[in-house]
């Protein structure tokens, strides 16, 4: 399954956070953006449990992250 993870960072840390996440297993791409979120991460995992593990154990602990919102991709 694929998902977008929207990330709010501490002020001025978007590029640093995007770079730190870019090479994590399961991360397909990262982009620093403007708006209510600072970084958007495109991820891929086996299932919802693996996605949760990726977000909780690998992405959220990255220094500078304030909040995440995970948006699973659906096929309609």
N, C-alpha and C positions, 0 to 999 in steps of 0.2 A: 504494500500500500504506500501511497505517496501522501505527503502533507506539507503545507506551508507553516512555518513557525514564525510568528511575528514577535519581534523583540523590542522592548524598551530598554535603553541603556542609560547609564549615568551620563550627564552632560559631557559632550566632547569625546565619547568613547566608542562611537558607532564603528568607525573604521578598524579600530583595534579589536573589537568584539567580532566583527565580520571576518577578520583575518584569522583570529584564534579558532573560529568554528569551521572555517573553510575545509580543512583537511581531516575532520573527524569522520570515521566510518559511518556511512549512512547519509552523509550530507552531500547533496548533488551540486548545490550552488548557494552562494550568499551574496546579498546586495545590501549596501547601505542606502537608505532612502530617506526622504523627508516626509513629514506628516506626524500622525500620532505614534507611529512606530519608527524605530531608527534602523533596524536591520530586518530583512526578510530572508529566511532560510528555506530552501526547497530540499525536502528529505525523502528517503525511501526506506521502508522496513518490511520485514516478512508479514507482520500482522499488527494489530492495535497494541498488543502487549510489548512487542519489540519497539514500536514507535514510542510508547510511554517510557520505556527504559532509555532510549536514545535521548529524549527530551529531559527526563529527570536526572539521569546519571552522567550525561556527557555535555549537554548544552547548558542547562540551568546553572551548573557550578562555575561556568566561565566568569572570571572576574569582570565586573562592570555591568553585568546584566541585572536589571531591576525587576522585570516582569516578562513572562512569555504568554503567548496565546497560540495554541496549536489548532490548525484548520485542516482536517483530513480532506483529501480530494475525493470526490464522488463521481461516478460515471453515470450520467443521465441521458 
